[in-house]
């Protein structure tokens, strides 16, 4: 097998942890752009790439998120240098002429099948969120993924209001066709906050060879 060096595998998997507390160390915009540029190459169904990522860095953006968070997730999220909303665009198929140009009929296939759109968007945006986490770890960041929040409150605050986003490059998802999937805090985790790692299932408990 052409495995990566042990140090790289440790960084990506074996020693990677979910962090709840963070060092007071900023994450640059250049780093966030770099991890997206790695993550975007991960495969998705028909190259649909439905994920949309919102990187919350400012106090104002975090405060907009606060009402949607479960109580146990407030402190860890508000103190993280960056919180990423991993979301999905239900009109992802409109970009297929660019992303899947060799099959022009694919856009119409999705446009005519809303259930397929929802299933494809949720599944593949979840994949893309995982790719983003691996890219973040490869860049030396730590991750704290979480799902303890109210999706409807978050979507109303960030995706349905059609508001201008101060400091954003464009109007902030004004059409209401983007939905949140999960959140991931990013930064440099405080190793002093870690508790002993929980066990995982062995191969024989989770896998079958046929």
C-alpha positions as CSV (number, residue, x, y, z in Angstrom):
1,X,0.0,0.0,0.0
2,X,1.2,3.5,-0.7
3,X,0.4,4.9,2.7
4,X,1.2,8.4,3.7
5,X,3.9,8.8,6.3
6,X,2.9,8.0,9.9
7,X,3.1,11.6,10.9
8,X,0.5,12.6,8.3
9,X,-1.8,9.7,9.2
10,X,-1.5,10.7,12.9
11,X,-2.4,14.3,12.0
12,X,-5.4,13.4,9.9
13,X,-6.8,10.4,11.8
14,X,-5.1,8.7,14.7
15,X,-4.3,11.8,16.9
16,X,-7.0,14.0,15.6
17,X,-9.6,14.9,18.2
18,X,-12.8,16.8,18.6
19,X,-12.0,20.0,20.5
20,X,-14.3,22.0,22.8
21,X,-11.8,24.6,24.0
22,X,-9.5,26.7,21.9
23,X,-6.2,28.5,22.1
24,X,-6.3,32.3,21.6
25,X,-4.8,32.0,18.1
26,X,-6.5,33.4,15.0
27,X,-7.1,31.6,11.8
28,X,-6.3,33.6,8.7
29,X,-8.5,34.1,5.7
30,X,-5.7,32.7,3.6
31,X,-5.9,29.5,5.6
32,X,-9.6,29.2,5.1
33,X,-9.3,29.8,1.4
34,X,-6.5,27.1,1.2
35,X,-8.5,24.5,3.0
36,X,-11.5,25.0,0.7
37,X,-9.2,24.8,-2.3
38,X,-8.2,21.3,-1.1
39,X,-11.6,20.2,0.0
40,X,-13.3,21.1,-3.3
41,X,-11.5,18.3,-5.1
42,X,-13.3,15.6,-3.1
43,X,-15.8,13.6,-5.2
44,X,-19.5,14.2,-5.2
45,X,-22.3,12.6,-7.2
46,X,-22.2,13.8,-10.8
47,X,-19.8,16.5,-9.5
48,X,-22.8,18.3,-8.1
49,X,-20.8,20.0,-5.3
50,X,-23.9,21.1,-3.4
51,X,-22.2,22.3,-0.2
52,X,-22.0,25.9,0.6
53,X,-19.7,27.0,3.4
54,X,-20.2,30.1,5.6
55,X,-17.2,30.9,7.8
56,X,-18.2,32.9,10.8
57,X,-15.3,34.8,12.2
58,X,-16.7,38.1,13.6
59,X,-18.4,38.6,17.0
60,X,-21.5,39.9,15.1
61,X,-21.7,36.7,13.0
62,X,-21.3,34.5,16.0
63,X,-24.1,36.5,17.9
64,X,-26.4,35.9,14.9
65,X,-25.7,32.2,15.4
66,X,-26.1,32.1,19.2
67,X,-29.9,31.7,19.4
68,X,-29.9,28.6,17.2
69,X,-27.3,26.8,19.4
70,X,-28.2,24.1,22.0
71,X,-27.1,25.4,25.5
72,X,-24.2,22.9,25.7
73,X,-22.7,24.1,22.4
74,X,-22.8,27.9,23.1
75,X,-19.4,28.4,24.8
76,X,-17.4,26.1,22.6
77,X,-18.8,27.8,19.5
78,X,-18.6,31.4,20.6
79,X,-15.0,31.0,21.7
80,X,-13.8,29.1,18.5
81,X,-11.8,31.3,16.2
82,X,-14.0,30.2,13.3
83,X,-17.3,28.4,13.0
84,X,-18.3,26.9,9.6
85,X,-21.9,26.4,8.6
86,X,-21.8,23.5,6.3
87,X,-25.0,24.0,4.2
88,X,-26.4,22.8,0.9
89,X,-27.9,24.6,-2.1
90,X,-31.2,23.1,-3.3
91,X,-30.5,24.7,-6.7
92,X,-27.1,23.1,-7.0
93,X,-28.2,21.7,-10.4
94,X,-28.1,25.2,-12.0
95,X,-24.3,25.0,-11.8
96,X,-24.1,21.7,-13.6
97,X,-23.5,23.2,-17.1
98,X,-20.1,24.3,-15.6
99,X,-19.5,21.3,-13.3
100,X,-20.8,18.4,-15.5
101,X,-20.6,19.9,-19.1
102,X,-20.4,16.5,-20.9
103,X,-24.0,15.6,-19.9
104,X,-26.3,18.7,-20.4
105,X,-29.4,16.6,-19.6
106,X,-28.3,16.1,-16.0
107,X,-29.6,19.6,-14.9
108,X,-33.1,18.8,-16.2
109,X,-33.1,15.4,-14.5
110,X,-32.6,17.1,-11.1
111,X,-34.9,20.0,-11.9
112,X,-37.7,17.5,-12.5
113,X,-37.1,15.5,-9.3
114,X,-37.2,17.5,-6.0
115,X,-36.8,14.4,-3.9
116,X,-33.6,13.5,-5.7
117,X,-32.4,17.0,-5.3
118,X,-32.9,16.9,-1.5
119,X,-31.3,13.5,-1.1
120,X,-28.3,14.4,-3.3
121,X,-27.8,17.7,-1.7
122,X,-27.8,16.4,1.9
123,X,-25.7,13.4,1.2
124,X,-23.0,15.1,-0.8
125,X,-22.8,18.2,1.4
126,X,-22.1,15.9,4.3
127,X,-19.3,14.4,2.3
128,X,-18.0,17.8,1.5
129,X,-18.1,18.8,5.1
130,X,-16.0,15.8,5.9
131,X,-13.5,16.7,3.2
132,X,-13.3,20.2,4.7
133,X,-12.4,18.7,8.1
134,X,-9.7,16.6,6.6
135,X,-8.3,19.6,4.7
136,X,-8.4,21.7,7.9
137,X,-6.5,19.0,9.8
138,X,-4.0,18.8,6.9
139,X,-3.5,22.6,7.3
140,X,-2.7,22.1,11.0
141,X,-6.1,23.2,12.3
142,X,-8.3,21.3,14.8
143,X,-12.0,20.6,14.4
144,X,-15.1,20.5,16.5
145,X,-18.0,19.3,14.4
146,X,-21.5,19.5,16.0
147,X,-25.1,19.1,15.2
148,X,-26.7,20.4,18.4
149,X,-28.5,23.4,16.9
150,X,-31.9,24.4,15.5
151,X,-31.6,24.2,11.8
152,X,-34.8,26.3,11.2
153,X,-33.5,29.1,13.4
154,X,-30.1,29.1,11.7
155,X,-31.6,29.0,8.2
156,X,-33.8,32.0,9.1
157,X,-30.9,34.0,10.4
158,X,-28.5,33.3,7.6
159,X,-30.2,32.0,4.5
160,X,-33.8,33.3,4.3
161,X,-33.6,37.0,5.1
162,X,-31.9,38.2,1.8
163,X,-29.8,40.6,3.8
164,X,-26.5,42.2,2.9
165,X,-23.7,40.6,4.8
166,X,-21.2,43.2,6.0
167,X,-17.7,42.2,4.8
168,X,-18.9,39.5,2.4
169,X,-18.0,39.4,-1.3
170,X,-21.7,39.1,-2.3
171,X,-25.2,39.3,-1.2
172,X,-25.7,36.6,1.4
173,X,-27.7,33.7,-0.1
174,X,-30.8,35.9,-0.7
175,X,-33.1,33.4,-2.4
176,X,-33.8,31.0,0.5
177,X,-32.8,27.9,-1.3
178,X,-29.8,27.1,1.0
179,X,-30.3,24.9,4.1
180,X,-27.9,24.2,6.9
181,X,-26.6,20.6,7.4
182,X,-24.1,20.8,10.4
183,X,-21.6,23.0,12.0
184,X,-17.8,22.7,12.6
185,X,-15.7,24.8,14.8
186,X,-12.2,25.4,13.6
187,X,-9.0,26.7,15.3
188,X,-6.1,25.5,17.4
189,X,-7.5,23.3,20.1
190,X,-6.4,23.5,23.7
191,X,-4.7,20.1,24.5
192,X,-5.2,20.7,28.2
193,X,-9.0,20.3,27.7
194,X,-8.9,16.9,26.2
195,X,-10.2,13.8,28.1
196,X,-9.2,10.2,27.3
197,X,-10.2,9.2,23.8
198,X,-13.3,7.1,23.5
199,X,-12.9,3.6,21.9
200,X,-13.9,2.8,18.4
201,X,-15.4,-0.4,16.9
202,X,-12.9,-3.0,15.6
203,X,-13.0,-4.1,12.0
204,X,-14.9,-7.3,12.8
205,X,-17.6,-5.3,14.7
206,X,-18.2,-2.8,11.9
207,X,-17.2,-4.5,8.6
208,X,-18.0,-7.5,6.5
209,X,-16.0,-8.9,3.7
210,X,-18.1,-10.6,1.0
